[in-house]
Amino acid sequence: MISSLITGTGSYIPEIKKENKEFLSNLFLNADGSEIPNENEIIIEKFKAITGIEERRYAVSEYNTSDLGFFAAQKAIDDAGINPEELDYIILAHNFGDVKTDAIQSDMLPSLATRVKYRLGIQNPNCVAYDILFGCPGWIEGVIQAQAFIKSGIATKVLVIGAETLSRVVDKFDRDSMIYSDGAGACVVEMNEGQNSGIIGHASQTFSKDEAYHLFFGKSFEQQQDPDVRYIKMHGRKIYEFALNNVPNAMKIALDKTGIAIDEVKKIFIHQANEKMDEAIIKRFFRLYKKPVPEGVMPMIIHKLGNSSVATVPTLLDLVIKGNLENQSVKSGDVIILASVGAGMNINAIVYRY
């Protein structure tokens, strides 16, 4: 029996810490350019109550997304104890490429995966490096692709990275800008035979009939800004409702494929998008099995790290595995679920036995 095991993890948490109070002087506007009547203290208080975010991390100006990805990748390779020349694939999930500080262009030539391969000093031309654009679920989708390569026999070792610098594509006049952050996470997925562990089920979905533009690129809310400069925008209420109605079902599809009972699930590593939304998703998921939510089943890092898109799940996984998150751990034999939702609108989930 061939299984796909995560043999090493790594993450990079940027140095710059920005607390909620640092937004008190911002001018927040509505989409039509009108001023929001509430004082910033009230806006920020409501924001924290809904999202759970107290602070977030930003990359220093000299580092771009590919740099953050390289830092996390190096840690994952070291953790796995492998020779990087043995890698068959490097898959890097992101959304906006390398965006330099105060720049207005995204740079994806060459691909960010190629840039990481270059930084790693890998000479093997048979190590194929490519990027994946799949919204916030991009890293999980990369792990699913790694498993497919391994099960098909064309790969034995795959490096999967999720990296993003969302702080450089936000509109400072949009209160949603407080959600986003920078970071990177990575893992090495390897082929193993005869072990009852690794990836045992997954599900992936794309909803685009009515949902394709729930997340999009749009102009600044400040009408005097250059209309040709675009920023990440979202229809927050629509995303919230979409996630609650669809993510639990996708997680159930993945789990039911495995034949594993819900009682065996010890941890759910869900995309750190919004604390209240994530709590509601997990509650609905367990309700599908007529079960209460077990205490401590959902580790959270959004309070201190914000939403770094593709980096949230691998960073969370790395911190828990390494014992760096208080009162959270996984042990051999534990069944865990990795799940995410984001632009596309895309959803995916992996069931994994540790």
C-alpha positions as CSV (number, residue, x, y, z in Angstrom):
1,M,0.0,0.0,0.0
2,I,1.4,3.4,-1.1
3,S,0.7,6.3,1.2
4,S,1.6,10.0,1.0
5,L,3.1,11.3,4.2
6,I,4.0,14.8,5.4
7,T,7.5,14.2,6.6
8,G,8.5,17.8,7.3
9,T,6.9,21.1,7.9
10,G,8.1,24.7,8.2
11,S,6.7,28.2,8.5
12,Y,7.9,31.8,8.3
13,I,6.1,34.4,10.5
14,P,7.2,37.9,9.5
15,E,8.8,40.3,12.0
16,I,6.5,43.4,11.7
17,K,3.6,43.2,14.2
18,K,0.7,45.5,13.6
19,E,-1.9,45.8,16.4
20,N,-5.5,46.9,15.9
21,K,-4.9,50.2,17.7
22,E,-2.5,51.2,14.9
23,F,-5.6,51.5,12.6
24,L,-7.2,54.2,14.8
25,S,-5.9,57.0,12.6
26,N,-7.1,55.4,9.3
27,L,-9.8,56.9,7.2
28,F,-12.2,54.1,6.5
29,L,-14.8,54.6,3.7
30,N,-17.7,52.8,2.3
31,A,-17.5,51.3,-1.3
32,D,-19.1,54.5,-2.7
33,G,-16.5,56.7,-1.1
34,S,-18.7,58.0,1.7
35,E,-17.4,58.1,5.3
36,I,-18.4,55.5,7.8
37,P,-20.4,57.2,10.5
38,N,-18.9,55.2,13.4
39,E,-15.7,56.2,15.2
40,N,-12.7,54.0,14.4
41,E,-12.7,52.7,18.0
42,I,-16.2,51.2,17.3
43,I,-15.2,49.9,13.9
44,I,-12.2,48.1,15.3
45,E,-14.1,46.8,18.3
46,K,-16.7,45.2,16.0
47,F,-14.0,43.9,13.7
48,K,-12.2,42.1,16.5
49,A,-15.5,40.7,17.9
50,I,-16.3,39.1,14.5
51,T,-12.9,38.1,13.2
52,G,-11.0,37.5,16.4
53,I,-8.0,39.4,15.0
54,E,-6.0,41.4,17.5
55,E,-2.9,41.8,15.5
56,R,-1.3,40.7,12.3
57,R,2.2,40.3,10.8
58,Y,3.7,42.1,7.8
59,A,6.9,41.3,5.9
60,V,9.8,43.7,5.9
61,S,10.1,45.7,2.7
62,E,13.1,43.8,1.4
63,Y,11.3,40.5,1.4
64,N,8.8,39.4,-1.2
65,T,6.4,36.5,-1.3
66,S,8.9,34.2,-2.9
67,D,11.4,35.0,-0.1
68,L,8.9,34.1,2.6
69,G,8.2,30.9,0.7
70,F,11.9,30.1,0.5
71,F,12.3,30.5,4.3
72,A,9.4,28.2,5.1
73,A,10.6,25.7,2.4
74,Q,14.1,25.5,3.9
75,K,12.7,24.7,7.3
76,A,10.4,22.0,5.9
77,I,13.3,20.4,4.0
78,D,15.5,20.5,7.1
79,D,12.7,19.0,9.2
80,A,12.2,16.2,6.7
81,G,15.9,15.5,6.6
82,I,16.0,15.1,2.8
83,N,18.4,16.2,0.1
84,P,16.6,18.9,-1.9
85,E,18.1,17.5,-5.1
86,E,15.8,14.5,-4.6
87,L,12.6,16.6,-4.9
88,D,10.5,15.7,-7.9
89,Y,8.2,18.8,-7.7
90,I,8.0,22.1,-6.0
91,I,4.5,23.5,-5.9
92,L,4.0,27.0,-4.7
93,A,0.5,28.4,-3.9
94,H,0.0,32.1,-3.9
95,N,-2.4,34.7,-5.3
96,F,-0.6,37.8,-6.2
97,G,3.0,36.9,-7.0
98,D,5.9,39.0,-5.8
99,V,4.6,42.5,-5.1
100,K,7.4,44.9,-4.0
101,T,6.6,47.4,-1.3
102,D,4.8,50.5,-2.6
103,A,4.7,48.9,-6.1
104,I,1.6,48.5,-8.2
105,Q,2.6,45.5,-10.3
106,S,2.6,41.8,-9.6
107,D,5.8,39.9,-10.7
108,M,5.3,36.3,-11.6
109,L,8.0,35.9,-14.2
110,P,9.7,33.5,-13.5
111,S,7.3,31.6,-11.4
112,L,7.6,31.9,-7.7
113,A,8.3,28.1,-7.4
114,T,11.2,28.6,-9.8
115,R,12.5,31.4,-7.7
116,V,12.4,29.2,-4.6
117,K,14.1,26.3,-6.5
118,Y,16.8,28.8,-7.4
119,R,17.2,30.0,-3.8
120,L,17.5,26.4,-2.7
121,G,20.3,25.9,-5.1
122,I,18.7,22.8,-6.7
123,Q,20.5,21.8,-9.9
124,N,18.4,18.8,-10.8
125,P,16.4,19.7,-14.0
126,N,13.9,16.9,-13.2
127,C,12.7,18.8,-10.2
128,V,9.7,20.5,-11.8
129,A,8.7,23.9,-10.2
130,Y,5.3,25.5,-10.8
131,D,2.8,27.8,-9.2
132,I,-0.8,27.2,-8.3
133,L,-3.5,29.8,-8.2
134,F,-6.5,28.5,-6.2
135,G,-7.3,31.2,-3.7
136,C,-6.8,30.6,0.0
137,P,-7.2,26.8,-0.5
138,G,-4.1,26.8,-2.8
139,W,-1.7,25.1,-0.4
140,I,-4.1,22.3,0.4
141,E,-4.8,21.8,-3.3
142,G,-1.0,21.6,-3.8
143,V,-0.8,18.8,-1.2
144,I,-3.7,17.0,-3.1
145,Q,-1.7,17.3,-6.3
146,A,1.4,16.0,-4.6
147,Q,-0.5,12.9,-3.5
148,A,-1.7,12.4,-7.0
149,F,1.8,12.5,-8.4
150,I,3.0,10.0,-5.7
151,K,0.1,7.6,-6.2
152,S,0.6,7.7,-10.0
153,G,4.3,6.7,-9.5
154,I,5.8,9.8,-11.1
155,A,7.1,11.3,-7.8
156,T,8.4,10.2,-4.5
157,K,9.2,13.6,-2.8
158,V,7.2,16.8,-3.3
159,L,7.7,20.2,-1.7
160,V,4.4,22.2,-1.3
161,I,4.6,25.9,-0.2
162,G,1.9,28.5,0.6
163,A,3.1,32.1,0.7
164,E,1.6,35.5,0.5
165,T,2.1,39.2,1.2
166,L,-1.4,40.4,1.3
167,S,-0.4,43.6,3.1
168,R,0.8,45.0,-0.3
169,V,-2.5,44.5,-2.1
170,V,-4.9,46.0,0.4
171,D,-6.8,49.3,0.1
172,K,-6.1,51.3,3.3
173,F,-9.5,53.0,3.0
174,D,-11.3,49.7,3.2
175,R,-11.9,48.3,6.8
176,D,-11.4,44.8,5.4
177,S,-7.8,45.7,5.0
178,M,-7.4,44.9,8.7
179,I,-8.0,41.2,8.0
180,Y,-5.0,40.5,5.8
181,S,-1.5,39.6,6.7
182,D,1.7,38.1,5.3
183,G,3.4,34.7,5.9
184,A,4.4,31.4,4.5
185,G,4.1,27.7,5.3
186,A,5.5,24.6,3.7
187,C,5.7,20.8,3.9
188,V,7.5,17.9,2.3
189,V,5.2,15.1,1.1
190,E,6.9,11.7,0.5
191,M,5.9,8.3,-0.7
192,N,5.8,5.6,2.0
193,E,4.8,2.0,1.6
194,G,3.0,-0.3,4.1
195,Q,2.1,2.4,6.6
196,N,-1.4,3.0,7.9
197,S,-0.9,6.8,7.9
198,G,-0.8,9.8,5.6
199,I,-3.5,11.2,3.3
200,I,-6.5,8.9,3.3
201,G,-9.2,11.1,1.7
202,H,-9.9,14.5,0.1
203,A,-12.5,16.6,-1.6
204,S,-12.1,19.7,-3.9
205,Q,-14.8,21.9,-5.3
206,T,-15.2,25.1,-7.4
207,F,-18.4,27.1,-7.3
208,S,-18.5,29.7,-10.1
209,K,-22.1,30.0,-11.3
210,D,-23.0,32.8,-8.9
211,E,-19.9,32.8,-6.6
212,A,-16.9,33.5,-8.9
213,Y,-16.5,37.1,-8.0
214,H,-17.2,37.0,-4.2
215,L,-13.5,37.9,-4.0
216,F,-12.1,40.1,-6.7
217,F,-9.7,43.0,-7.6
218,G,-11.3,46.4,-7.4
219,K,-10.4,50.1,-7.1
220,S,-9.9,52.0,-3.9
221,F,-12.8,53.2,-1.9
222,E,-11.2,56.7,-1.9
223,Q,-12.5,58.2,-5.1
224,Q,-9.4,60.4,-5.8
225,Q,-7.1,57.4,-6.0
226,D,-5.9,56.1,-9.4
227,P,-8.8,53.9,-10.6
228,D,-6.4,51.7,-12.6
229,V,-4.7,50.6,-9.4
230,R,-6.5,47.6,-8.0
231,Y,-6.8,46.0,-4.5
232,I,-8.2,42.8,-3.0
233,K,-11.9,43.2,-2.4
234,M,-14.6,40.9,-1.1
235,H,-18.3,40.6,-0.6
236,G,-17.9,39.6,3.1
237,R,-21.5,38.6,3.8
238,K,-21.8,36.5,0.7
239,I,-18.5,34.7,1.5
240,Y,-19.7,34.1,5.1
241,E,-23.0,32.6,4.0
242,F,-21.3,30.6,1.2
243,A,-18.7,29.1,3.5
244,L,-21.3,28.1,6.1
245,N,-23.5,26.4,3.5
246,N,-20.8,24.6,1.6
247,V,-17.6,24.0,3.6
248,P,-19.1,21.5,6.1
249,N,-20.5,19.4,3.3
250,A,-17.1,19.3,1.5
251,M,-15.5,18.2,4.7
252,K,-18.1,15.5,5.1
253,I,-17.5,14.3,1.5
254,A,-13.8,13.9,2.3
255,L,-14.4,12.1,5.6
256,D,-17.1,9.8,4.3
257,K,-14.8,8.6,1.5
258,T,-12.5,7.2,4.1
259,G,-15.1,5.3,6.2
260,I,-13.6,6.8,9.3
261,A,-16.1,7.8,12.1
262,I,-16.4,11.4,13.1
263,D,-15.5,10.4,16.6
264,E,-11.9,9.6,15.4
265,V,-11.3,13.2,14.2
266,K,-9.0,14.8,16.8
267,K,-8.1,18.1,15.1
268,I,-9.4,20.3,12.3
269,F,-6.9,22.7,10.8
270,I,-9.1,25.2,9.0
271,H,-8.2,28.3,7.0
272,Q,-7.8,31.2,9.4
273,A,-10.2,33.6,7.7
274,N,-12.6,34.7,10.4
275,E,-13.0,33.2,13.9
276,K,-16.8,33.4,14.1
277,M,-17.1,31.9,10.6
278,D,-14.7,29.1,11.4
279,E,-16.5,28.3,14.6
280,A,-19.8,28.2,12.8
281,I,-18.4,25.9,10.0
282,I,-17.0,23.4,12.6
283,K,-20.3,23.5,14.5
284,R,-22.3,22.7,11.3
285,F,-19.8,20.0,10.3
286,F,-20.3,18.1,13.5
287,R,-24.1,18.7,13.4
288,L,-24.1,16.8,10.1
289,Y,-23.2,13.8,12.2
290,K,-25.4,14.8,15.1
291,K,-22.4,15.3,17.3
292,P,-21.3,18.2,19.6
293,V,-18.0,19.9,18.8
294,P,-15.2,18.4,20.9
295,E,-13.3,20.8,23.1
296,G,-10.0,22.0,21.5
297,V,-10.7,20.4,18.1
298,M,-10.0,23.6,16.2
299,P,-6.6,25.3,16.8
300,M,-6.6,29.0,16.0
301,I,-3.8,31.5,15.3
302,I,-5.8,34.2,13.6
303,H,-5.8,36.3,16.8
304,K,-2.1,37.1,16.5
305,L,-1.3,36.3,12.9
306,G,-4.4,37.5,10.9
307,N,-5.4,36.0,7.6
308,S,-2.4,35.2,5.4
309,S,-4.4,33.3,2.8
310,V,-2.6,30.2,1.5
311,A,-0.1,30.4,4.4
312,T,-2.6,30.0,7.3
313,V,-3.2,26.2,7.2
314,P,0.5,25.1,6.8
315,T,1.6,27.7,9.4
316,L,-1.0,26.4,11.8
317,L,-0.1,22.8,11.1
318,D,3.6,23.5,11.6
319,L,3.1,25.3,14.9
320,V,0.9,22.5,16.4
321,I,3.2,19.7,15.2
322,K,6.2,21.5,16.6
323,G,4.5,22.1,19.9
324,N,4.5,25.8,19.6
325,L,0.8,26.4,20.2
326,E,-0.4,26.2,23.8
327,N,-2.7,23.3,24.7
328,Q,-2.6,21.9,21.1
329,S,-0.9,18.8,19.9
330,V,-1.2,15.8,17.6
331,K,0.1,12.3,18.3
332,S,0.7,9.2,16.2
333,G,-2.5,7.7,15.0
334,D,-4.6,10.9,15.3
335,V,-7.0,11.6,12.4
336,I,-6.9,15.3,11.4
337,I,-8.7,17.3,8.8
338,L,-7.2,20.2,6.8
339,A,-9.8,22.4,5.2
340,S,-10.0,25.8,3.4
341,V,-12.3,28.1,1.4
342,G,-11.5,31.1,-0.8
343,A,-11.4,32.9,-4.1
344,G,-12.9,31.0,-7.0
345,M,-15.0,30.2,-5.0
346,N,-13.0,27.1,-4.1
347,I,-13.3,24.6,-1.2
348,N,-11.1,21.6,-0.3
349,A,-10.4,19.3,2.5
350,I,-7.9,16.5,3.3
351,V,-8.4,13.7,5.8
352,Y,-5.0,12.7,7.2
353,R,-3.9,10.1,9.7
354,Y,-0.9,11.3,11.6
